[in-house]
Amino acid sequence: MDNIYIKDEYIKLGQALKLAGLVGSGVDAKFIIEDGLVMVNGEVEYRRGKKLREGDVFELEGNQVKVNKRI
C-alpha cells in the first residue's frame, strides 16, 4: 500500500489520484471515476469531488493508497 500526505483537512478524490501518480490529469481522473473504476474504503465511488480524509484508502487497478495527515 502506498501513502499520500495532505496538509489540509481533506483532499478531493480527483486530486488524490493525481498526487498518487495514478492518473496524468484531472480529465483522466474524471473519466476513470465516472466509469466506476475507483474504490474508496472498499466501495465504488463515482464522485470526483469526494472528500478524502486521514485514514481513507482509495484504490485503482489494484493500487491501494492511504491518505495521511502531514504533521
PQR file with spaces between the fields and no chain letter, atoms N, CA, C, O and H, PARSE charges and radii, in Angstrom:
ATOM       1  N    MET     1       0.851   -1.182    0.000 -0.4000 1.5000
ATOM       2  CA   MET     1       0.000    0.000    0.000 -0.0000 2.0000
ATOM       3  C    MET     1       0.892    1.238    0.000  0.5500 1.7000
ATOM       4  O    MET     1       1.847    1.343    0.769 -0.5500 1.4000
ATOM       5  N    ASP     2       0.553    2.164   -0.879 -0.4000 1.5000
ATOM       6  CA   ASP     2       1.264    3.435   -0.948 -0.0000 2.0000
ATOM       7  C    ASP     2       0.592    4.449   -0.032  0.5500 1.7000
ATOM       8  O    ASP     2      -0.497    4.202    0.486 -0.5500 1.4000
ATOM       9  H    ASP     2      -0.223    2.079   -1.504  0.4000 1.0000
ATOM      10  N    ASN     3       1.237    5.581    0.161 -0.4000 1.5000
ATOM      11  CA   ASN     3       0.706    6.643    1.008 -0.0000 2.0000
ATOM      12  C    ASN     3       0.814    7.982    0.300  0.5500 1.7000
ATOM      13  O    ASN     3       1.751    8.222   -0.461 -0.5500 1.4000
ATOM      14  H    ASN     3       2.122    5.783   -0.260  0.4000 1.0000
ATOM      15  N    ILE     4      -0.161    8.856    0.560 -0.4000 1.5000
ATOM      16  CA   ILE     4      -0.038   10.263    0.187 -0.0000 2.0000
ATOM      17  C    ILE     4      -0.208   11.065    1.466  0.5500 1.7000
ATOM      18  O    ILE     4      -0.826   10.605    2.427 -0.5500 1.4000
ATOM      19  H    ILE     4      -0.923    8.661    1.178  0.4000 1.0000
ATOM      20  N    TYR     5       0.347   12.265    1.465 -0.4000 1.5000
ATOM      21  CA   TYR     5       0.300   13.111    2.657 -0.0000 2.0000
ATOM      22  C    TYR     5      -0.358   14.438    2.310  0.5500 1.7000
ATOM      23  O    TYR     5      -0.014   15.083    1.320 -0.5500 1.4000
ATOM      24  H    TYR     5       0.848   12.638    0.685  0.4000 1.0000
ATOM      25  N    ILE     6      -1.314   14.830    3.149 -0.4000 1.5000
ATOM      26  CA   ILE     6      -2.033   16.088    2.936 -0.0000 2.0000
ATOM      27  C    ILE     6      -1.786   17.008    4.120  0.5500 1.7000
ATOM      28  O    ILE     6      -1.564   16.562    5.245 -0.5500 1.4000
ATOM      29  H    ILE     6      -1.594   14.306    3.953  0.4000 1.0000
ATOM      30  N    LYS     7      -1.831   18.321    3.831 -0.4000 1.5000
ATOM      31  CA   LYS     7      -1.644   19.283    4.918 -0.0000 2.0000
ATOM      32  C    LYS     7      -2.978   19.851    5.392  0.5500 1.7000
ATOM      33  O    LYS     7      -3.086   20.346    6.513 -0.5500 1.4000
ATOM      34  H    LYS     7      -2.011   18.684    2.917  0.4000 1.0000
ATOM      35  N    ASP     8      -3.989   19.776    4.534 -0.4000 1.5000
ATOM      36  CA   ASP     8      -5.310   20.285    4.886 -0.0000 2.0000
ATOM      37  C    ASP     8      -6.165   19.180    5.489  0.5500 1.7000
ATOM      38  O    ASP     8      -5.713   18.045    5.646 -0.5500 1.4000
ATOM      39  H    ASP     8      -3.902   19.374    3.623  0.4000 1.0000
ATOM      40  N    GLU     9      -7.398   19.522    5.824 -0.4000 1.5000
ATOM      41  CA   GLU     9      -8.316   18.562    6.440 -0.0000 2.0000
ATOM      42  C    GLU     9      -8.701   17.445    5.475  0.5500 1.7000
ATOM      43  O    GLU     9      -8.923   16.309    5.896 -0.5500 1.4000
ATOM      44  H    GLU     9      -7.765   20.443    5.696  0.4000 1.0000
ATOM      45  N    TYR    10      -8.782   17.764    4.179 -0.4000 1.5000
ATOM      46  CA   TYR    10      -9.194   16.765    3.197 -0.0000 2.0000
ATOM      47  C    TYR    10      -8.560   17.054    1.842  0.5500 1.7000
ATOM      48  O    TYR    10      -7.986   18.118    1.614 -0.5500 1.4000
ATOM      49  H    TYR    10      -8.602   18.686    3.838  0.4000 1.0000
ATOM      50  N    ILE    11      -8.683   16.068    0.946 -0.4000 1.5000
ATOM      51  CA   ILE    11      -8.277   16.219   -0.447 -0.0000 2.0000
ATOM      52  C    ILE    11      -9.375   15.580   -1.289  0.5500 1.7000
ATOM      53  O    ILE    11      -9.929   14.550   -0.905 -0.5500 1.4000
ATOM      54  H    ILE    11      -9.149   15.203    1.131  0.4000 1.0000
ATOM      55  N    LYS    12      -9.689   16.173   -2.418 -0.4000 1.5000
ATOM      56  CA   LYS    12     -10.713   15.609   -3.288 -0.0000 2.0000
ATOM      57  C    LYS    12     -10.138   14.407   -4.037  0.5500 1.7000
ATOM      58  O    LYS    12      -8.943   14.349   -4.329 -0.5500 1.4000
ATOM      59  H    LYS    12      -9.239   17.010   -2.730  0.4000 1.0000
ATOM      60  N    LEU    13     -11.008   13.459   -4.335 -0.4000 1.5000
ATOM      61  CA   LEU    13     -10.587   12.202   -4.943 -0.0000 2.0000
ATOM      62  C    LEU    13      -9.792   12.399   -6.223  0.5500 1.7000
ATOM      63  O    LEU    13      -8.761   11.753   -6.411 -0.5500 1.4000
ATOM      64  H    LEU    13     -11.979   13.506   -4.097  0.4000 1.0000
ATOM      65  N    GLY    14     -10.249   13.276   -7.107 -0.4000 1.5000
ATOM      66  CA   GLY    14      -9.522   13.522   -8.357 -0.0000 2.0000
ATOM      67  C    GLY    14      -8.116   14.022   -8.105  0.5500 1.7000
ATOM      68  O    GLY    14      -7.172   13.602   -8.775 -0.5500 1.4000
ATOM      69  H    GLY    14     -11.086   13.800   -6.954  0.4000 1.0000
ATOM      70  N    GLN    15      -7.972   14.921   -7.138 -0.4000 1.5000
ATOM      71  CA   GLN    15      -6.654   15.452   -6.789 -0.0000 2.0000
ATOM      72  C    GLN    15      -5.774   14.361   -6.163  0.5500 1.7000
ATOM      73  O    GLN    15      -4.570   14.302   -6.412 -0.5500 1.4000
ATOM      74  H    GLN    15      -8.739   15.262   -6.593  0.4000 1.0000
ATOM      75  N    ALA    16      -6.389   13.511   -5.357 -0.4000 1.5000
ATOM      76  CA   ALA    16      -5.638   12.438   -4.704 -0.0000 2.0000
ATOM      77  C    ALA    16      -5.089   11.453   -5.734  0.5500 1.7000
ATOM      78  O    ALA    16      -3.960   10.980   -5.605 -0.5500 1.4000
ATOM      79  H    ALA    16      -7.367   13.559   -5.155  0.4000 1.0000
ATOM      80  N    LEU    17      -5.882   11.148   -6.748 -0.4000 1.5000
ATOM      81  CA   LEU    17      -5.421   10.242   -7.800 -0.0000 2.0000
ATOM      82  C    LEU    17      -4.210   10.827   -8.522  0.5500 1.7000
ATOM      83  O    LEU    17      -3.262   10.110   -8.843 -0.5500 1.4000
ATOM      84  H    LEU    17      -6.800   11.532   -6.853  0.4000 1.0000
ATOM      85  N    LYS    18      -4.251   12.138   -8.774 -0.4000 1.5000
ATOM      86  CA   LYS    18      -3.113   12.795   -9.424 -0.0000 2.0000
ATOM      87  C    LYS    18      -1.893   12.810   -8.505  0.5500 1.7000
ATOM      88  O    LYS    18      -0.782   12.514   -8.943 -0.5500 1.4000
ATOM      89  H    LYS    18      -5.020   12.721   -8.513  0.4000 1.0000
ATOM      90  N    LEU    19      -2.097   13.154   -7.230 -0.4000 1.5000
ATOM      91  CA   LEU    19      -0.995   13.213   -6.274 -0.0000 2.0000
ATOM      92  C    LEU    19      -0.302   11.855   -6.131  0.5500 1.7000
ATOM      93  O    LEU    19       0.917   11.781   -5.978 -0.5500 1.4000
ATOM      94  H    LEU    19      -3.000   13.395   -6.874  0.4000 1.0000
ATOM      95  N    ALA    20      -1.094   10.792   -6.184 -0.4000 1.5000
ATOM      96  CA   ALA    20      -0.551    9.441   -6.052 -0.0000 2.0000
ATOM      97  C    ALA    20       0.104    8.952   -7.346  0.5500 1.7000
ATOM      98  O    ALA    20       0.750    7.904   -7.360 -0.5500 1.4000
ATOM      99  H    ALA    20      -2.084   10.852   -6.309  0.4000 1.0000
ATOM     100  N    GLY    21      -0.063    9.713   -8.430 -0.4000 1.5000
ATOM     101  CA   GLY    21       0.539    9.323   -9.706 -0.0000 2.0000
ATOM     102  C    GLY    21      -0.229    8.244  -10.437  0.5500 1.7000
ATOM     103  O    GLY    21       0.310    7.601  -11.338 -0.5500 1.4000
ATOM     104  H    GLY    21      -0.587   10.564   -8.418  0.4000 1.0000
ATOM     105  N    LEU    22      -1.490    8.036  -10.061 -0.4000 1.5000
ATOM     106  CA   LEU    22      -2.292    7.002  -10.712 -0.0000 2.0000
ATOM     107  C    LEU    22      -2.955    7.482  -11.993  0.5500 1.7000
ATOM     108  O    LEU    22      -3.364    6.672  -12.824 -0.5500 1.4000
ATOM     109  H    LEU    22      -1.928    8.559   -9.329  0.4000 1.0000
ATOM     110  N    VAL    23      -3.063    8.798  -12.157 -0.4000 1.5000
ATOM     111  CA   VAL    23      -3.591    9.397  -13.394 -0.0000 2.0000
ATOM     112  C    VAL    23      -2.703   10.569  -13.775  0.5500 1.7000
ATOM     113  O    VAL    23      -1.999   11.131  -12.937 -0.5500 1.4000
ATOM     114  H    VAL    23      -2.731    9.456  -11.482  0.4000 1.0000
ATOM     115  N    GLY    24      -2.747   10.928  -15.050 -0.4000 1.5000
ATOM     116  CA   GLY    24      -1.903   12.007  -15.526 -0.0000 2.0000
ATOM     117  C    GLY    24      -2.533   13.382  -15.429  0.5500 1.7000
ATOM     118  O    GLY    24      -1.831   14.390  -15.357 -0.5500 1.4000
ATOM     119  H    GLY    24      -3.319   10.471  -15.730  0.4000 1.0000
ATOM     120  N    SER    25      -3.869   13.424  -15.427 -0.4000 1.5000
ATOM     121  CA   SER    25      -4.540   14.724  -15.408 -0.0000 2.0000
ATOM     122  C    SER    25      -5.897   14.614  -14.736  0.5500 1.7000
ATOM     123  O    SER    25      -6.397   13.521  -14.471 -0.5500 1.4000
ATOM     124  H    SER    25      -4.440   12.605  -15.486  0.4000 1.0000
ATOM     125  N    GLY    26      -6.475   15.770  -14.470 -0.4000 1.5000
ATOM     126  CA   GLY    26      -7.806   15.811  -13.883 -0.0000 2.0000
ATOM     127  C    GLY    26      -8.861   15.230  -14.809  0.5500 1.7000
ATOM     128  O    GLY    26      -9.839   14.636  -14.354 -0.5500 1.4000
ATOM     129  H    GLY    26      -6.069   16.658  -14.686  0.4000 1.0000
ATOM     130  N    VAL    27      -8.661   15.404  -16.104 -0.4000 1.5000
ATOM     131  CA   VAL    27      -9.600   14.856  -17.089 -0.0000 2.0000
ATOM     132  C    VAL    27      -9.563   13.332  -17.047  0.5500 1.7000
ATOM     133  O    VAL    27     -10.604   12.676  -17.088 -0.5500 1.4000
ATOM     134  H    VAL    27      -7.867   15.887  -16.473  0.4000 1.0000
ATOM     135  N    ASP    28      -8.358   12.777  -16.966 -0.4000 1.5000
ATOM     136  CA   ASP    28      -8.218   11.319  -16.845 -0.0000 2.0000
ATOM     137  C    ASP    28      -8.937   10.831  -15.591  0.5500 1.7000
ATOM     138  O    ASP    28      -9.659    9.834  -15.628 -0.5500 1.4000
ATOM     139  H    ASP    28      -7.512   13.310  -16.934  0.4000 1.0000
ATOM     140  N    ALA    29      -8.736   11.534  -14.491 -0.4000 1.5000
ATOM     141  CA   ALA    29      -9.368   11.162  -13.228 -0.0000 2.0000
ATOM     142  C    ALA    29     -10.886   11.185  -13.362  0.5500 1.7000
ATOM     143  O    ALA    29     -11.573   10.282  -12.886 -0.5500 1.4000
ATOM     144  H    ALA    29      -8.150   12.344  -14.461  0.4000 1.0000
ATOM     145  N    LYS    30     -11.397   12.213  -14.007 -0.4000 1.5000
ATOM     146  CA   LYS    30     -12.844   12.350  -14.172 -0.0000 2.0000
ATOM     147  C    LYS    30     -13.443   11.126  -14.853  0.5500 1.7000
ATOM     148  O    LYS    30     -14.426   10.565  -14.370 -0.5500 1.4000
ATOM     149  H    LYS    30     -10.839   12.947  -14.394  0.4000 1.0000
ATOM     150  N    PHE    31     -12.858   10.712  -15.967 -0.4000 1.5000
ATOM     151  CA   PHE    31     -13.408    9.591  -16.720 -0.0000 2.0000
ATOM     152  C    PHE    31     -13.245    8.268  -15.985  0.5500 1.7000
ATOM     153  O    PHE    31     -14.147    7.431  -16.008 -0.5500 1.4000
ATOM     154  H    PHE    31     -12.060   11.168  -16.360  0.4000 1.0000
ATOM     155  N    ILE    32     -12.122    8.074  -15.343 -0.4000 1.5000
ATOM     156  CA   ILE    32     -11.878    6.828  -14.599 -0.0000 2.0000
ATOM     157  C    ILE    32     -12.869    6.699  -13.445  0.5500 1.7000
ATOM     158  O    ILE    32     -13.398    5.618  -13.189 -0.5500 1.4000
ATOM     159  H    ILE    32     -11.388    8.754  -15.324  0.4000 1.0000
ATOM     160  N    ILE    33     -13.114    7.805  -12.753 -0.4000 1.5000
ATOM     161  CA   ILE    33     -14.066    7.792  -11.636 -0.0000 2.0000
ATOM     162  C    ILE    33     -15.482    7.570  -12.148  0.5500 1.7000
ATOM     163  O    ILE    33     -16.218    6.754  -11.592 -0.5500 1.4000
ATOM     164  H    ILE    33     -12.684    8.684  -12.961  0.4000 1.0000
ATOM     165  N    GLU    34     -15.875    8.287  -13.203 -0.4000 1.5000
ATOM     166  CA   GLU    34     -17.226    8.137  -13.761 -0.0000 2.0000
ATOM     167  C    GLU    34     -17.483    6.721  -14.262  0.5500 1.7000
ATOM     168  O    GLU    34     -18.623    6.257  -14.253 -0.5500 1.4000
ATOM     169  H    GLU    34     -15.277    8.950  -13.654  0.4000 1.0000
ATOM     170  N    ASP    35     -16.438    6.037  -14.697 -0.4000 1.5000
ATOM     171  CA   ASP    35     -16.570    4.661  -15.192 -0.0000 2.0000
ATOM     172  C    ASP    35     -16.636    3.637  -14.061  0.5500 1.7000
ATOM     173  O    ASP    35     -16.767    2.440  -14.317 -0.5500 1.4000
ATOM     174  H    ASP    35     -15.512    6.414  -14.705  0.4000 1.0000
ATOM     175  N    GLY    36     -16.545    4.098  -12.816 -0.4000 1.5000
ATOM     176  CA   GLY    36     -16.671    3.206  -11.677 -0.0000 2.0000
ATOM     177  C    GLY    36     -15.444    2.356  -11.410  0.5500 1.7000
ATOM     178  O    GLY    36     -15.555    1.260  -10.859 -0.5500 1.4000
ATOM     179  H    GLY    36     -16.439    5.070  -12.608  0.4000 1.0000
ATOM     180  N    LEU    37     -14.275    2.849  -11.793 -0.4000 1.5000
ATOM     181  CA   LEU    37     -13.046    2.072  -11.639 -0.0000 2.0000
ATOM     182  C    LEU    37     -12.303    2.357  -10.337  0.5500 1.7000
ATOM     183  O    LEU    37     -11.303    1.705  -10.036 -0.5500 1.4000
ATOM     184  H    LEU    37     -14.185    3.739  -12.240  0.4000 1.0000
ATOM     185  N    VAL    38     -12.789    3.328   -9.566 -0.4000 1.5000
ATOM     186  CA   VAL    38     -12.105    3.723   -8.330 -0.0000 2.0000
ATOM     187  C    VAL    38     -12.942    3.320   -7.121  0.5500 1.7000
ATOM     188  O    VAL    38     -14.157    3.517   -7.087 -0.5500 1.4000
ATOM     189  H    VAL    38     -13.602    3.857   -9.810  0.4000 1.0000
ATOM     190  N    MET    39     -12.264    2.757   -6.142 -0.4000 1.5000
ATOM     191  CA   MET    39     -12.931    2.409   -4.889 -0.0000 2.0000
ATOM     192  C    MET    39     -12.372    3.265   -3.759  0.5500 1.7000
ATOM     193  O    MET    39     -11.176    3.554   -3.715 -0.5500 1.4000
ATOM     194  H    MET    39     -11.277    2.597   -6.170  0.4000 1.0000
ATOM     195  N    VAL    40     -13.252    3.664   -2.850 -0.4000 1.5000
ATOM     196  CA   VAL    40     -12.848    4.398   -1.651 -0.0000 2.0000
ATOM     197  C    VAL    40     -13.365    3.613   -0.455  0.5500 1.7000
ATOM     198  O    VAL    40     -14.564    3.367   -0.327 -0.5500 1.4000
ATOM     199  H    VAL    40     -14.223    3.429   -2.886  0.4000 1.0000
ATOM     200  N    ASN    41     -12.452    3.228    0.409 -0.4000 1.5000
ATOM     201  CA   ASN    41     -12.794    2.447    1.601 -0.0000 2.0000
ATOM     202  C    ASN    41     -13.639    1.218    1.253  0.5500 1.7000
ATOM     203  O    ASN    41     -14.585    0.875    1.962 -0.5500 1.4000
ATOM     204  H    ASN    41     -11.478    3.427    0.305  0.4000 1.0000
ATOM     205  N    GLY    42     -13.274    0.566    0.145 -0.4000 1.5000
ATOM     206  CA   GLY    42     -13.913   -0.688   -0.243 -0.0000 2.0000
ATOM     207  C    GLY    42     -15.188   -0.566   -1.042  0.5500 1.7000
ATOM     208  O    GLY    42     -15.801   -1.583   -1.365 -0.5500 1.4000
ATOM     209  H    GLY    42     -12.505    0.845   -0.431  0.4000 1.0000
ATOM     210  N    GLU    43     -15.615    0.652   -1.377 -0.4000 1.5000
ATOM     211  CA   GLU    43     -16.848    0.847   -2.143 -0.0000 2.0000
ATOM     212  C    GLU    43     -16.562    1.684   -3.384  0.5500 1.7000
ATOM     213  O    GLU    43     -15.750    2.608   -3.344 -0.5500 1.4000
ATOM     214  H    GLU    43     -15.118    1.478   -1.114  0.4000 1.0000
ATOM     215  N    VAL    44     -17.235    1.356   -4.488 -0.4000 1.5000
ATOM     216  CA   VAL    44     -17.061    2.108   -5.729 -0.0000 2.0000
ATOM     217  C    VAL    44     -17.521    3.541   -5.501  0.5500 1.7000
ATOM     218  O    VAL    44     -18.572    3.778   -4.905 -0.5500 1.4000
ATOM     219  H    VAL    44     -17.895    0.606   -4.520  0.4000 1.0000
ATOM     220  N    GLU    45     -16.733    4.488   -5.977 -0.4000 1.5000
ATOM     221  CA   GLU    45     -17.043    5.918   -5.819 -0.0000 2.0000
ATOM     222  C    GLU    45     -17.127    6.570   -7.196  0.5500 1.7000
ATOM     223  O    GLU    45     -16.229    6.408   -8.022 -0.5500 1.4000
ATOM     224  H    GLU    45     -15.880    4.296   -6.462  0.4000 1.0000
ATOM     225  N    TYR    46     -18.208    7.307   -7.437 -0.4000 1.5000
ATOM     226  CA   TYR    46     -18.442    7.948   -8.736 -0.0000 2.0000
ATOM     227  C    TYR    46     -18.267    9.460   -8.697  0.5500 1.7000
ATOM     228  O    TYR    46     -18.449   10.120   -9.720 -0.5500 1.4000
ATOM     229  H    TYR    46     -18.938    7.438   -6.766  0.4000 1.0000
ATOM     230  N    ARG    47     -17.920   10.025   -7.549 -0.4000 1.5000
ATOM     231  CA   ARG    47     -17.819   11.490   -7.421 -0.0000 2.0000
ATOM     232  C    ARG    47     -16.358   11.919   -7.375  0.5500 1.7000
ATOM     233  O    ARG    47     -15.619   11.542   -6.465 -0.5500 1.4000
ATOM     234  H    ARG    47     -17.773    9.490   -6.718  0.4000 1.0000
ATOM     235  N    ARG    48     -15.953   12.701   -8.350 -0.4000 1.5000
ATOM     236  CA   ARG    48     -14.574   13.202   -8.400 -0.0000 2.0000
ATOM     237  C    ARG    48     -14.290   14.117   -7.214  0.5500 1.7000
ATOM     238  O    ARG    48     -13.153   14.191   -6.746 -0.5500 1.4000
ATOM     239  H    ARG    48     -16.553   13.007   -9.089  0.4000 1.0000
ATOM     240  N    GLY    49     -15.309   14.810   -6.729 -0.4000 1.5000
ATOM     241  CA   GLY    49     -15.147   15.744   -5.626 -0.0000 2.0000
ATOM     242  C    GLY    49     -15.277   15.124   -4.247  0.5500 1.7000
ATOM     243  O    GLY    49     -15.281   15.844   -3.248 -0.5500 1.4000
ATOM     244  H    GLY    49     -16.232   14.750   -7.109  0.4000 1.0000
ATOM     245  N    LYS    50     -15.382   13.804   -4.171 -0.4000 1.5000
ATOM     246  CA   LYS    50     -15.477   13.116   -2.871 -0.0000 2.0000
ATOM     247  C    LYS    50     -14.309   13.532   -1.996  0.5500 1.7000
ATOM     248  O    LYS    50     -13.156   13.463   -2.421 -0.5500 1.4000
ATOM     249  H    LYS    50     -15.379   13.220   -4.983  0.4000 1.0000
ATOM     250  N    LYS    51     -14.599   13.961   -0.781 -0.4000 1.5000
ATOM     251  CA   LYS    51     -13.561   14.425    0.134 -0.0000 2.0000
ATOM     252  C    LYS    51     -12.952   13.243    0.873  0.5500 1.7000
ATOM     253  O    LYS    51     -13.650   12.484    1.545 -0.5500 1.4000
ATOM     254  H    LYS    51     -15.536   14.017   -0.436  0.4000 1.0000
ATOM     255  N    LEU    52     -11.647   13.103    0.737 -0.4000 1.5000
ATOM     256  CA   LEU    52     -10.917   12.053    1.441 -0.0000 2.0000
ATOM     257  C    LEU    52     -10.196   12.670    2.619  0.5500 1.7000
ATOM     258  O    LEU    52      -9.564   13.720    2.502 -0.5500 1.4000
ATOM     259  H    LEU    52     -11.080   13.719    0.191  0.4000 1.0000
ATOM     260  N    ARG    53     -10.298   12.012    3.743 -0.4000 1.5000
ATOM     261  CA   ARG    53      -9.662   12.492    4.965 -0.0000 2.0000
ATOM     262  C    ARG    53      -8.630   11.481    5.449  0.5500 1.7000
ATOM     263  O    ARG    53      -8.524   10.377    4.915 -0.5500 1.4000
ATOM     264  H    ARG    53     -10.812   11.159    3.838  0.4000 1.0000
ATOM     265  N    GLU    54      -7.884   11.869    6.452 -0.4000 1.5000
ATOM     266  CA   GLU    54      -6.854   10.997    7.012 -0.0000 2.0000
ATOM     267  C    GLU    54      -7.437    9.617    7.333  0.5500 1.7000
ATOM     268  O    GLU    54      -8.488    9.503    7.964 -0.5500 1.4000
ATOM     269  H    GLU    54      -7.971   12.766    6.886  0.4000 1.0000
ATOM     270  N    GLY    55      -6.739    8.580    6.889 -0.4000 1.5000
ATOM     271  CA   GLY    55      -7.163    7.209    7.146 -0.0000 2.0000
ATOM     272  C    GLY    55      -7.953    6.586    6.019  0.5500 1.7000
ATOM     273  O    GLY    55      -8.091    5.364    5.971 -0.5500 1.4000
ATOM     274  H    GLY    55      -5.885    8.672    6.376  0.4000 1.0000
ATOM     275  N    ASP    56      -8.480    7.397    5.101 -0.4000 1.5000
ATOM     276  CA   ASP    56      -9.214    6.850    3.958 -0.0000 2.0000
ATOM     277  C    ASP    56      -8.246    6.128    3.021  0.5500 1.7000
ATOM     278  O    ASP    56      -7.079    6.502    2.907 -0.5500 1.4000
ATOM     279  H    ASP    56      -8.368    8.390    5.140  0.4000 1.0000
ATOM     280  N    VAL    57      -8.747    5.094    2.356 -0.4000 1.5000
ATOM     281  CA   VAL    57      -7.953    4.325    1.400 -0.0000 2.0000
ATOM     282  C    VAL    57      -8.703    4.299    0.083  0.5500 1.7000
ATOM     283  O    VAL    57      -9.886    3.963    0.034 -0.5500 1.4000
ATOM     284  H    VAL    57      -9.695    4.791    2.449  0.4000 1.0000
ATOM     285  N    PHE    58      -7.997    4.661   -0.997 -0.4000 1.5000
ATOM     286  CA   PHE    58      -8.615    4.561   -2.322 -0.0000 2.0000
ATOM     287  C    PHE    58      -7.802    3.608   -3.176  0.5500 1.7000
ATOM     288  O    PHE    58      -6.617    3.376   -2.933 -0.5500 1.4000
ATOM     289  H    PHE    58      -7.036    4.934   -0.958  0.4000 1.0000
ATOM     290  N    GLU    59      -8.476    3.057   -4.192 -0.4000 1.5000
ATOM     291  CA   GLU    59      -7.850    2.003   -4.991 -0.0000 2.0000
ATOM     292  C    GLU    59      -8.220    2.147   -6.460  0.5500 1.7000
ATOM     293  O    GLU    59      -9.365    2.438   -6.805 -0.5500 1.4000
ATOM     294  H    GLU    59      -9.438    3.245   -4.389  0.4000 1.0000
ATOM     295  N    LEU    60      -7.227    1.937   -7.314 -0.4000 1.5000
ATOM     296  CA   LEU    60      -7.418    1.920   -8.761 -0.0000 2.0000
ATOM     297  C    LEU    60      -6.550    0.809   -9.324  0.5500 1.7000
ATOM     298  O    LEU    60      -5.335    0.799   -9.131 -0.5500 1.4000
ATOM     299  H    LEU    60      -6.297    1.701   -7.033  0.4000 1.0000
ATOM     300  N    GLU    61      -7.175   -0.119  -10.016 -0.4000 1.5000
ATOM     301  CA   GLU    61      -6.473   -1.222  -10.679 -0.0000 2.0000
ATOM     302  C    GLU    61      -5.515   -1.948   -9.738  0.5500 1.7000
ATOM     303  O    GLU    61      -4.386   -2.258  -10.115 -0.5500 1.4000
ATOM     304  H    GLU    61      -8.163   -0.112  -10.173  0.4000 1.0000
ATOM     305  N    GLY    62      -5.962   -2.215   -8.524 -0.4000 1.5000
ATOM     306  CA   GLY    62      -5.156   -2.960   -7.568 -0.0000 2.0000
ATOM     307  C    GLY    62      -4.146   -2.131   -6.792  0.5500 1.7000
ATOM     308  O    GLY    62      -3.505   -2.640   -5.872 -0.5500 1.4000
ATOM     309  H    GLY    62      -6.880   -1.963   -8.218  0.4000 1.0000
ATOM     310  N    ASN    63      -3.996   -0.870   -7.146 -0.4000 1.5000
ATOM     311  CA   ASN    63      -3.083    0.026   -6.429 -0.0000 2.0000
ATOM     312  C    ASN    63      -3.846    0.713   -5.300  0.5500 1.7000
ATOM     313  O    ASN    63      -4.734    1.529   -5.547 -0.5500 1.4000
ATOM     314  H    ASN    63      -4.516   -0.457   -7.893  0.4000 1.0000
ATOM     315  N    GLN    64      -3.497    0.379   -4.071 -0.4000 1.5000
ATOM     316  CA   GLN    64      -4.139    0.982   -2.914 -0.0000 2.0000
ATOM     317  C    GLN    64      -3.276    2.115   -2.365  0.5500 1.7000
ATOM     318  O    GLN    64      -2.053    2.007   -2.279 -0.5500 1.4000
ATOM     319  H    GLN    64      -2.776   -0.284   -3.871  0.4000 1.0000
ATOM     320  N    VAL    65      -3.951    3.205   -1.997 -0.4000 1.5000
ATOM     321  CA   VAL    65      -3.249    4.367   -1.465 -0.0000 2.0000
ATOM     322  C    VAL    65      -3.998    4.861   -0.224  0.5500 1.7000
ATOM     323  O    VAL    65      -5.217    5.033   -0.241 -0.5500 1.4000
ATOM     324  H    VAL    65      -4.945    3.293   -2.066  0.4000 1.0000
ATOM     325  N    LYS    66      -3.240    5.083    0.847 -0.4000 1.5000
ATOM     326  CA   LYS    66      -3.822    5.590    2.089 -0.0000 2.0000
ATOM     327  C    LYS    66      -3.526    7.073    2.236  0.5500 1.7000
ATOM     328  O    LYS    66      -2.424    7.537    1.940 -0.5500 1.4000
ATOM     329  H    LYS    66      -2.250    4.943    0.861  0.4000 1.0000
ATOM     330  N    VAL    67      -4.534    7.809    2.701 -0.4000 1.5000
ATOM     331  CA   VAL    67      -4.395    9.254    2.934 -0.0000 2.0000
ATOM     332  C    VAL    67      -3.885    9.464    4.361  0.5500 1.7000
ATOM     333  O    VAL    67      -4.472    8.965    5.320 -0.5500 1.4000
ATOM     334  H    VAL    67      -5.428    7.433    2.941  0.4000 1.0000
ATOM     335  N    ASN    68      -2.799   10.200    4.484 -0.4000 1.5000
ATOM     336  CA   ASN    68      -2.215   10.506    5.786 -0.0000 2.0000
ATOM     337  C    ASN    68      -2.114   12.018    5.960  0.5500 1.7000
ATOM     338  O    ASN    68      -1.945   12.754    4.988 -0.5500 1.4000
ATOM     339  H    ASN    68      -2.321   10.605    3.704  0.4000 1.0000
ATOM     340  N    LYS    69      -2.217   12.461    7.178 -0.4000 1.5000
ATOM     341  CA   LYS    69      -2.098   13.882    7.501 -0.0000 2.0000
ATOM     342  C    LYS    69      -0.617   14.203    7.729  0.5500 1.7000
ATOM     343  O    LYS    69       0.063   13.536    8.508 -0.5500 1.4000
ATOM     344  H    LYS    69      -2.354   11.862    7.968  0.4000 1.0000
ATOM     345  N    ARG    70      -0.138   15.228    7.041 -0.4000 1.5000
ATOM     346  CA   ARG    70       1.240   15.664    7.260 -0.0000 2.0000
ATOM     347  C    ARG    70       1.306   16.407    8.585  0.5500 1.7000
ATOM     348  O    ARG    70       0.461   17.252    8.879 -0.5500 1.4000
ATOM     349  H    ARG    70      -0.691   15.770    6.408  0.4000 1.0000
ATOM     350  N    ILE    71       2.301   16.088    9.367 -0.4000 1.5000
ATOM     351  CA   ILE    71       2.427   16.715   10.692 -0.0000 2.0000
ATOM     352  C    ILE    71       3.276   17.967   10.590  0.5500 1.7000
ATOM     353  O    ILE    71       3.504   18.642   11.594 -0.5500 1.4000
ATOM     354  H    ILE    71       2.987   15.401    9.129  0.4000 1.0000
